[in-house]
Amino acid sequence: MPSPLPPYRFVAGTAVVTGAASGMGEEMAYGLAGRGSNLVLLDRDAPRLEAVAARICARQPQLLVDSLTVDLADVDAVDAAAARVLAAHPEVTLLVNNAGVAFGGGFEHLTLEEFDWVMAVNFRAPVRLTRLLLPALLASPGSHIVNVSSLFGLIGPPGQTAYSASKFAVRGFTDALRHELAGRVGVTAVFPGGVRTRLAETARVAGDVPSDEAEAGRRDFAKLLSYPADAAAREILAAVEARKARVIITRQARTVDAVARLFPVSHMAIFEYLLTRAARMAAPGRAVTGSRATTGSRATTGRRAP
């Protein structure tokens, strides 16, 4: 269903972007600046954030670019940051809740404090920023909100209870918010899958997981993050301009979403089977000829792995 709002206008607007020091947030900042938007950039990594702001100021000196170092897990810091934004930029036209953290480990190994930290950054901070900046957004005709969920906001794999819970919460919040604000403020939910960001590098792991196992997990996770962040940013900004309700980034993520919709209970078993089969097909010494694959003296019939 088409949005009742006209296409979003980037020129001369003011965009607030969280997680702007790297990854999709950084690339969205560059993309927004290139489209003529003034910027308020938030991140907890001060050196990286200042470097991003400096690059934008050098390229587009006519724009207003502010940067705020803030830990989104700190409620008081979030409130103070929102107050500073409103004081300096009362006409906010775009809010991009992009910042996120990951925490690996089975639920039985996570402490309640660790689970709460993930929820604080990934869910409560976007909710809080959205509520505090909403009066300014409502006062700016044609404004827009972007909430970045995840592929794990569409499926809930084992070992990701905290992360998936936070991203499913973002999904539900965004869907309801879109209906409430229909015709007044545009709202887009983003579900990235495998985008090259620092998420694996900065992810935390439950304390009782052995260090070598945790490092191996990070490396495996990083291998999945291969889609260029600048391409993801372009898709998100195109969705904002078109007032799309949701955007799923990467073909693999769209496939996973479709399978999960078709098999809402058994999709994880299907994914595990396909991954196991793909790993066997890719094993060293395995030859594939026609419809028959062999490893050593053992033969298995079936279709070739995609």
Residue pairs with C-beta under 8 A, 6 or more apart in sequence:
2 243
3 186
3 242
3 243
3 244
3 245
4 182
4 183
5 142
5 183
5 186
5 243
6 142
7 241
7 242
7 243
8 94
8 142
8 144
8 186
8 240
8 241
8 243
9 142
10 32
10 35
10 36
10 37
10 94
10 237
10 241
11 35
11 36
11 37
12 36
12 37
12 38
13 36
13 37
13 38
13 93
13 94
13 140
14 37
14 38
14 39
14 40
14 64
14 89
14 91
14 92
14 93
14 94
15 32
15 37
15 38
15 39
15 40
15 92
15 93
15 94
15 95
15 96
16 39
16 40
16 42
16 85
16 89
16 92
16 94
16 95
16 96
16 129
16 133
17 25
17 28
17 29
17 32
17 39
17 40
17 41
17 42
17 96
17 98
18 25
18 42
18 43
18 72
18 96
18 97
18 98
18 99
18 125
18 126
18 129
19 25
19 42
19 43
19 98
19 99
19 100
20 26
20 28
20 29
20 39
20 41
20 42
20 43
20 49
20 52
20 67
20 98
21 41
21 43
21 44
21 45
21 48
21 49
21 51
21 52
22 43
22 45
22 48
22 197
22 198
23 195
23 196
23 197
23 198
23 199
23 229
24 98
24 148
24 192
24 195
24 197
24 229
24 232
24 233
24 236
25 41
25 43
25 96
25 98
25 99
26 48
26 52
26 229
27 229
27 230
27 232
27 233
28 96
28 98
28 233
28 236
28 237
29 39
29 41
29 52
29 56
30 52
30 55
30 56
30 230
30 233
31 230
31 233
31 234
31 237
32 39
32 94
32 237
33 39
33 56
33 59
33 60
33 63
33 65
34 60
35 237
36 63
37 63
37 93
37 94
38 63
38 64
38 65
38 89
39 53
39 56
39 63
39 64
39 65
39 66
40 66
40 67
40 68
40 85
40 88
40 89
40 92
41 49
41 52
41 53
41 65
41 66
41 67
41 68
42 49
42 67
42 68
42 69
42 70
42 72
42 81
42 99
43 49
43 67
43 69
43 70
43 99
44 69
44 70
44 71
44 72
45 69
46 69
49 67
49 69
50 67
52 67
53 65
53 66
53 67
56 63
56 65
57 63
57 65
64 89
66 88
66 89
68 81
68 84
68 85
70 77
70 78
70 80
70 81
71 77
72 78
72 99
72 120
72 121
72 125
73 117
73 120
73 121
73 125
75 120
75 124
75 128
78 125
78 128
78 129
78 132
79 128
79 132
81 129
82 128
82 129
82 132
82 133
83 132
85 92
85 133
86 92
86 132
86 133
86 136
89 136
90 136
90 139
91 136
91 139
91 140
92 133
92 136
92 137
92 140
92 143
93 137
93 140
93 142
93 143
93 144
94 143
94 144
94 145
94 146
94 240
95 129
95 130
95 133
95 137
95 143
95 144
95 145
95 146
96 146
96 148
96 236
97 125
97 126
97 129
97 130
97 145
97 146
97 147
97 148
97 170
98 146
98 148
99 121
99 125
100 121
100 122
100 148
100 150
100 166
100 167
100 199
101 117
101 118
101 121
101 122
101 199
101 202
101 203
101 204
102 118
102 160
102 163
102 199
102 200
102 202
102 203
102 204
102 221
103 110
103 114
103 115
103 117
103 118
103 162
103 163
103 203
103 204
103 205
103 206
104 159
104 160
104 163
104 203
104 204
104 205
104 206
104 209
104 214
104 217
104 221
105 159
105 205
105 206
105 209
106 158
106 159
106 161
106 206
107 115
107 161
107 162
109 206
109 207
109 208
109 209
110 161
110 162
110 206
111 206
111 207
114 162
114 204
114 206
115 161
115 162
115 165
118 162
118 163
118 165
118 166
119 162
119 165
119 166
119 169
121 166
122 163
122 166
122 167
122 169
122 170
123 166
123 169
123 170
123 173
126 147
126 170
126 173
127 173
130 145
130 147
130 177
134 185
137 143
137 144
137 145
137 185
138 184
138 185
142 186
143 185
143 186
144 185
144 186
144 187
144 188
144 240
144 243
145 174
145 177
145 181
145 185
145 186
145 187
145 188
146 187
146 188
146 190
146 236
146 240
147 170
147 173
147 174
147 177
147 187
147 188
147 189
147 190
148 170
148 190
148 192
148 236
149 167
149 168
149 170
149 171
149 174
149 189
149 190
149 191
150 163
150 164
150 167
150 191
150 192
150 193
151 191
151 192
151 193
151 194
151 248
151 253
151 256
151 257
152 160
152 163
152 164
152 167
153 164
153 167
153 168
153 170
153 171
153 191
154 171
154 191
154 248
154 253
154 256
154 257
154 260
155 164
155 256
155 257
155 260
155 267
155 268
156 164
156 168
157 164
157 268
157 271
158 268
170 189
171 189
171 191
174 187
174 188
174 189
175 189
177 187
178 187
178 189
178 245
181 187
186 240
186 243
187 245
188 236
188 239
188 240
188 243
188 244
188 245
188 246
188 247
189 245
189 246
189 247
190 236
190 239
190 246
190 247
190 249
191 246
191 247
191 248
191 249
191 253
191 257
192 227
192 232
192 249
192 250
192 253
193 227
193 248
193 249
193 250
193 252
193 253
193 254
193 256
194 224
194 225
194 226
194 227
194 250
194 252
194 253
195 225
195 227
195 228
195 229
195 232
195 249
195 250
196 225
196 226
196 227
196 228
196 229
197 225
197 229
199 221
199 225
200 218
200 221
200 222
200 225
201 218
201 222
203 218
203 221
205 214
205 217
205 218
209 217
227 249
227 250
232 249
235 247
235 249
236 247
236 249
239 246
239 247
248 254
248 257
256 267
256 271
259 267
259 270
259 271
260 267
263 270
277 305
278 305
278 306
280 286
280 295
281 288
281 293
281 304
281 305
282 305
283 295
285 295
285 296
286 293
286 294
286 295
287 293
287 294
288 304
288 305
291 301
291 302
291 303
291 304
292 299
292 300
292 301
293 299
293 300
293 301
293 302
293 304
294 300
